[in-house]
Amino acid sequence: MTIDHSQYFRVPKPRPIRPPKFHHATFMTLDVDAMVAFYELVVGLQPVYYSQHAAWLTNDEANHRIALLKIPGVHPPIDKPHSAGLHHTAFEYDDFGAWIDNYERLRSVGVVPTVCVDHGMTISMYYQDPDGNGVEIQVDAFGDWAMSKEWMWASQEFAEDQIGPQFDPDKVLEAYRNGASAQEIHERARRSEFLPEQPRQGMWFDDPWPARIAAEPALGADSLTTDRAV
């Protein structure tokens, strides 16, 4: 008896039927303590497990969202901002008020973003962790993922400029405290009304490693040991 299979019997499946959801990112680091302190302060990630050489952090129901590993043999990156690899992770607030309140909270303890950009689908502030990795704190400009996805796909505006204008977060905060709505601020930011006095050249982050190694030579020397285990 001959069985006629469907065309999909031999055709490779281009994607999973039910795609998995993104769960976590893992970073190699030379300073677990500094990284734990930063991510707890900036995005509320708390350790589920924390040791001298590793930590697993979460800020929701998942067992972890970011893992930090200090593994023997890890060495400082060379020219971190221009190396291939991870540019940033991103965290999203549900509403504009909580997003701008978080900026004000961090500013009060001296933590300020490296660059701020209205991308069109999100309004985003980019911070930098102690290892030089970017951390985007964003709010959806439409308040609706379906709408922001449609805008990215269909708008000529995004096709012509995928980055968008920079903004000064203090100017945005002032406008919001003076009664401007999130939508009004978004529209004004897109018109470049909140530009910083000295816009940053591109989406590059600073390289913290030369100064860190100069200040703490042990960070570099410690990375050369091979007799430790996580």
C-alpha positions in Angstrom: 0.0 0.0 0.0 1.4 3.4 -1.0 1.0 6.3 1.3 0.8 9.7 -0.2 2.5 12.1 2.2 1.8 15.8 2.2 4.3 18.2 0.7 5.5 18.9 4.2 6.7 15.4 4.8 10.0 16.1 3.1 10.1 19.9 3.1 12.3 21.3 5.9 10.3 23.4 8.4 11.5 27.0 8.2 10.4 27.8 11.8 9.0 26.1 14.9 5.2 25.7 15.1 5.3 27.2 18.5 8.4 29.4 18.8 10.1 29.6 22.2 10.1 32.9 24.0 13.2 34.7 25.0 14.1 33.9 28.6 17.4 35.3 29.7 20.9 36.7 28.8 24.2 35.6 30.3 27.2 37.8 30.8 30.8 36.9 31.4 32.1 39.4 34.0 35.2 40.1 36.1 33.1 41.8 38.9 30.0 40.0 39.9 29.3 42.4 42.8 29.4 45.5 40.7 27.1 44.0 38.1 24.6 42.7 40.6 24.5 46.2 42.3 24.0 47.9 38.9 21.2 45.7 37.6 19.4 45.8 41.0 19.5 49.6 41.1 18.6 50.2 37.4 16.0 47.6 36.6 15.2 45.9 39.9 16.8 42.6 39.2 17.3 40.7 42.4 19.5 37.6 42.9 17.9 34.3 43.1 21.3 32.7 43.7 24.4 34.8 44.4 27.9 33.6 45.0 31.4 35.1 44.6 31.7 33.9 41.1 28.2 33.8 39.8 24.7 35.3 40.2 21.3 34.6 38.6 18.9 37.6 38.7 15.2 38.2 38.0 12.7 41.0 38.2 9.6 38.9 37.4 8.2 35.4 37.8 11.0 33.7 35.9 13.8 31.9 37.8 16.3 34.3 36.2 16.5 36.9 33.4 20.2 37.7 33.6 23.0 35.4 34.6 26.5 36.7 35.6 29.5 34.4 35.4 33.0 35.0 36.6 34.8 32.0 35.0 38.5 31.3 35.1 40.3 32.6 32.1 37.9 35.4 31.3 39.8 38.6 30.3 38.9 42.2 29.8 37.6 43.0 26.3 39.7 44.9 23.8 38.0 48.0 22.4 34.7 47.0 23.9 32.4 49.6 22.1 33.6 48.5 18.6 33.8 44.8 19.1 31.3 42.4 17.5 28.8 41.0 20.0 26.1 42.2 22.3 25.3 45.9 22.1 22.5 46.1 24.7 19.7 44.4 26.5 16.4 46.2 26.9 13.7 46.5 29.6 10.3 48.0 29.0 7.9 50.0 31.2 4.2 49.7 30.6 3.5 53.4 30.9 5.3 56.7 30.3 4.9 57.9 33.9 6.7 54.9 35.4 9.4 55.2 32.8 10.2 58.9 33.4 9.9 58.4 37.2 12.6 55.7 36.9 14.9 58.2 35.1 14.3 60.8 37.9 15.0 58.1 40.6 18.3 57.1 39.0 19.4 60.7 38.3 19.0 61.4 42.1 21.7 58.8 42.8 24.0 59.9 40.0 23.1 57.3 37.4 22.3 58.9 34.1 21.8 57.6 30.6 24.6 57.7 28.0 22.2 58.5 25.1 18.4 58.9 24.8 16.6 58.4 21.5 13.0 58.4 20.3 13.1 55.5 17.9 9.5 56.0 16.8 8.1 52.7 18.1 9.8 53.2 21.5 11.2 56.1 23.5 14.4 54.9 24.9 17.1 55.7 27.4 20.4 53.8 27.2 22.5 53.2 30.3 25.8 51.5 30.6 26.6 48.7 33.0 30.0 48.5 34.8 31.4 46.1 32.1 30.4 48.5 29.2 27.2 46.7 28.1 24.3 48.8 27.1 21.0 48.7 29.0 18.0 50.2 27.2 15.0 51.4 29.4 12.1 51.9 27.0 8.4 52.7 26.8 6.3 51.8 23.8 5.4 55.0 22.0 2.0 53.5 21.0 1.2 51.7 24.2 0.4 48.7 22.0 2.9 46.2 20.6 0.6 45.4 17.6 0.5 49.1 16.6 4.3 49.7 17.2 5.1 46.6 15.1 2.8 47.8 12.3 4.5 51.2 12.4 7.9 49.6 12.1 6.8 47.4 9.2 4.8 50.0 7.2 6.0 53.5 7.9 8.3 55.4 5.5 9.6 57.3 8.4 11.2 54.2 9.9 12.4 53.0 6.6 14.3 56.3 6.2 15.7 56.5 9.7 15.8 53.5 12.0 17.5 55.4 14.9 15.6 58.6 15.3 16.3 61.9 17.1 18.1 62.1 20.4 16.5 63.9 23.3 17.6 65.5 26.6 15.8 63.6 29.4 15.8 66.6 31.7 13.9 68.6 29.0 11.4 65.7 28.6 11.0 65.4 32.4 10.3 69.2 32.7 7.7 69.0 29.9 6.0 66.1 31.6 6.0 67.8 35.0 4.5 70.9 33.3 1.5 68.9 32.0 2.6 67.6 28.6 1.1 64.2 27.8 3.2 61.2 26.8 1.8 61.5 23.2 2.7 65.2 23.0 6.2 64.6 24.2 6.6 61.8 21.7 5.5 64.0 18.9 7.7 66.8 20.0 10.7 64.5 20.4 10.2 63.2 16.9 10.4 66.9 15.7 13.7 67.2 17.6 12.4 69.7 20.1 14.2 68.1 23.0 17.7 67.8 21.5 20.6 67.7 23.9 23.1 70.6 23.7 25.7 68.1 22.6 24.1 65.2 20.8 26.2 62.0 21.0 27.8 60.8 17.8 26.1 57.5 17.0 25.0 54.7 19.4 28.5 54.0 20.8 29.0 53.4 24.5 32.2 54.4 26.3 34.9 51.9 27.0 35.3 51.5 30.8 38.0 49.0 30.7 41.2 51.0 30.3 40.3 53.1 33.4 39.1 50.1 35.4 42.3 48.1 34.8 44.4 51.2 35.6 42.5 51.7 38.9 42.3 48.0 39.8 45.1 46.0 38.1 43.9 42.9 40.0 40.9 42.8 37.7 43.1 42.0 34.7 45.5 39.8 36.7 42.7 37.9 38.4 41.3 36.9 35.0 44.5 35.0 34.2 44.1 32.5 37.0 42.9 29.1 36.0 42.4 27.3 39.4 39.0 28.6 40.3 35.6 27.1 39.7 32.2 28.8 39.6 
